[in-house]
Amino acid sequence: MNNRRVGHRRSFAARVERTVRGWTAELGPGVITGAADDDPSGIATYSQSGARFGYALLWTIPLTYPLLAAVQLVSAHIGRVTGGGLAKAFERSFPKPVVALLVCILLIANICNIGADLSAMGSSAELVIGGDDRLYVIGFAILSAGLQLFIPYARYARVLKWLTLSLFAYLAVVFLVHIDWHRALVGLVWPTNLGTGALLTVVAIFGTTISPYLFFWQSAEEAEEIAVSPTEEPLERTPRRARAEFRAIRFDTLVGMAFAHIIALAIMLATAATLNANGITDIGTAADAAEALQPLAGRFASALFALGIIGTGMLGVPVLAGSAAFAVAEALGWKEGLEYEPQEAVRFYSIIVAAMILGVALDWFGLNPMKALFWSAVLNGVAAVPIMVAMMVVAHRREIMGRFTERLPVMIFGWAATLIMALASGAMLATSLM
């Protein structure tokens, strides 16, 4: 009897293990993209929202989840169907000057974002262990570039998956502070502040949540998954596999974007409950955000917040540089892909290195880390609109997607996301000129 029970338990444990392994095997580009969404730029924006407006802007989180998920599904489907990234799909759909403009928009936004992220990582490292923040900036840039240049893609993808665990630092912070759950629940479902300052912050939240580099990265990584597998081919050549592939992409993307939004919500809750509740509404640097938590939530919470910035930066900066490299290389017809050795795709990897160097240069020009992070989020919000329009056009073109043109529900949410981003950016620009 006991032997049967032990055998039953082992059998149950084995089934659970196989199920978990099956789930995790389907997690890849979507989860990495979702985690990269909470880079230091996102952390800064969510922190400023919580510090300045308390729980008032929490409603942006449930609003952006279905919108971001739809846009990322579109980008992932384009990559899996065509076997190429967004820039390649744009090349097949639009005149070269239009594609060049879209890629330039992405490149400018990404370099600004890299500089801001590296600055925040440097100041956070200085807070935790002391030393010179500018030296940390150089070190983080070298390490981020080295990950992409010298680690094979399969191993590099696993490194990125493990780096996503750094985001749990922000969930831990929530358990260390006192949340006013009544006000938080109201803030989740009802906008209570739509003034000029709040509107600018909403645009920044949209911009850091629905960012152009995420579109290019997930599309490129779906194509990369095909390139590194001897058995995988684009769905336009293997349509029978479409149902299973789309199901895996949907699971991966929905989980990844949910993960990103849960972390964003945790950051806003933590800063609202501590900084805003104690009258600290203006955060000067990323280190200030972490340091301000110390007397309110304890040294451990402060250190967790700072370490989270470093960990997410190590995930976000390579994604920013990589997405820029994919876009430029595809637009110019260069050999591209992280599966190649640096000497096999010199121009592709040179873009990654150049983006890192320019990001470091921006920091050495005296960038204010927190303000730079916030304004890079606003820039992303404005830059995303034309790229999203181009994506939605491509997703509906039969000459690009064949029988796999995007389904109506995803198209509705994708165009809704595009419209909301356009309206938010237009409102922000209009109010700033008044």
Secondary structure by P-SEA (a helix, b strand, c coil): caaaaaaaaaaaaaaaaaaaaaaaaaccaaaaaaaacccaaaaaaaaaaaaacccccccccccaaaaaaaaaaaaaaaaaaccccaaaaaaacccaaaaaaaaaaaaaaaaaaaaaaaaaaaaaaaaaccccaaaaaaaaaaaaaaaaccccaaaaaaaaaaaccccaaaaaaaaacccaaaaaaaaacccccccaaaaaaaaaaaaaaacaaaaaaaaaaaaaaaaaccccccccccccaaaaaaaaaaaaaaaaaaaaaaaaaaaaaaaaaccccccccccccaaaaaaaacccccaaaaaaaaaaaaaaaaacaaaaaaaaaaaaaaaacccccccccccccaaaaaaaaaaaaaaaaaaacccaaaaaaaaaaaaaaaaaaaaaaaaaaaaacccccccccccaaaaaaaaaaaaaaaaaaaaaaaaaac
